[in-house]
Amino acid sequence: MNGFSVMLLLAQTGSKPAGPGFGGAMLPALMFAMIAFMLLSSRSQKKREKRERDEMYARMSKNDRVQTAGGVIGIVHAVKANEVVLKVDETTNTKMTFLKSSVIKIITDDQTTETAKS
């Protein structure tokens, strides 16, 4: 069927062809809203994680037990601007220097007892 015959058929039935209208514009708007929401929520989550990490570095002090990203567990001997000196062996008094950013958590007594119960 060519365009003329379609128009003739529509003229005889009295109906109008369905255009993209409101329903066609709804899908791109919904997709845009979802993408914007995901970007904003991930951005706020990153801000929160950075704030929590900075707070952990600020409260880290001598004699805290910490774990590094590499899995090393040690006791904080000294905290410097960007570095942390950890005592990793009590018997030989071995100390290692790490970047602050490599410390992933401060181990508390509560976490130690939970691990012992498991």
C-alpha positions as CSV (number, residue, x, y, z in Angstrom):
1,M,0.0,0.0,0.0
2,N,1.3,3.4,-0.9
3,G,0.8,6.6,1.2
4,F,-2.2,7.8,-0.8
5,S,-4.2,4.6,-0.3
6,V,-3.5,4.7,3.5
7,M,-4.7,8.3,3.7
8,L,-7.8,7.3,1.6
9,L,-8.5,4.4,4.0
10,L,-8.1,6.7,7.0
11,A,-10.4,9.3,5.5
12,Q,-13.1,6.7,4.9
13,T,-12.9,5.3,8.5
14,G,-12.7,8.8,10.1
15,S,-9.8,7.9,12.4
16,K,-6.5,9.7,12.7
17,P,-3.1,7.9,12.7
18,A,-1.4,7.5,16.0
19,G,1.6,9.8,16.4
20,P,4.5,9.6,18.8
21,G,2.6,12.1,21.1
22,F,3.0,12.0,24.9
23,G,3.8,8.2,25.2
24,G,6.7,8.5,22.8
25,A,8.3,11.3,24.8
26,M,7.8,9.6,28.1
27,L,10.4,6.8,27.6
28,P,13.4,9.1,26.9
29,A,12.4,11.3,29.8
30,L,12.1,8.3,32.2
31,M,15.5,7.0,31.0
32,F,17.1,10.5,31.5
33,A,15.6,10.7,35.1
34,M,16.9,7.2,36.0
35,I,20.4,8.0,34.7
36,A,20.5,11.4,36.6
37,F,19.3,9.6,39.8
38,M,22.0,7.0,39.5
39,L,24.8,9.6,38.9
40,L,23.6,11.7,41.9
41,S,23.3,8.8,44.3
42,S,26.7,7.4,43.4
43,R,28.3,10.8,43.8
44,S,26.7,11.3,47.3
45,Q,27.8,7.7,48.3
46,K,31.4,8.5,47.3
47,K,31.3,11.7,49.3
48,R,30.1,9.8,52.3
49,E,32.7,7.1,52.0
50,K,35.5,9.8,51.7
51,R,34.2,11.6,54.7
52,E,34.1,8.4,56.8
53,R,37.7,7.5,55.6
54,D,39.0,11.0,56.5
55,E,37.4,10.7,59.9
56,M,39.0,7.3,60.5
57,Y,42.4,8.8,59.6
58,A,41.8,11.7,61.9
59,R,41.0,9.5,64.9
60,M,43.8,7.0,64.3
61,S,46.3,7.2,67.1
62,K,49.3,5.4,68.7
63,N,48.5,1.9,69.9
64,D,45.5,1.4,67.7
65,R,45.3,-1.9,65.9
66,V,44.8,-1.5,62.2
67,Q,44.5,-3.6,59.0
68,T,46.0,-2.5,55.7
69,A,44.7,-3.1,52.2
70,G,47.4,-5.8,51.8
71,G,46.1,-7.7,54.8
72,V,48.9,-6.7,57.2
73,I,47.7,-6.2,60.8
74,G,49.7,-4.1,63.1
75,I,49.8,-1.7,66.0
76,V,50.2,2.0,65.2
77,H,53.6,3.2,66.4
78,A,53.5,6.7,64.9
79,V,51.2,8.7,62.7
80,K,52.7,11.2,60.3
81,A,51.2,13.5,57.6
82,N,50.7,10.9,54.9
83,E,52.3,7.9,56.6
84,V,51.7,5.4,59.4
85,V,54.4,3.4,61.1
86,L,53.1,0.0,62.2
87,K,54.7,-2.4,64.6
88,V,54.0,-5.8,62.9
89,D,56.0,-8.2,65.1
90,E,56.2,-8.0,68.9
91,T,59.1,-10.4,69.3
92,T,61.6,-8.8,66.9
93,N,60.1,-5.3,67.3
94,T,59.7,-5.0,63.5
95,K,58.2,-1.8,62.2
96,M,56.9,-1.0,58.7
97,T,55.9,2.3,57.2
98,F,52.7,2.5,55.1
99,L,50.7,5.2,53.4
100,K,47.7,6.3,55.4
101,S,45.5,5.5,52.4
102,S,46.5,1.8,52.7
103,V,44.9,1.5,56.1
104,I,41.4,0.2,55.5
105,K,40.1,-0.2,59.1
106,I,40.8,0.2,62.7
107,I,40.3,-3.1,64.5
108,T,38.4,-2.7,67.8
109,D,38.0,-5.2,70.6
110,D,34.4,-5.8,69.4
111,Q,35.6,-7.0,66.0
112,T,38.2,-9.2,67.6
113,T,35.7,-11.0,69.9
114,E,33.3,-11.5,66.9
115,T,36.1,-13.2,65.0
116,A,37.0,-15.4,67.9
117,K,33.4,-16.6,68.3
118,S,33.1,-17.7,64.7
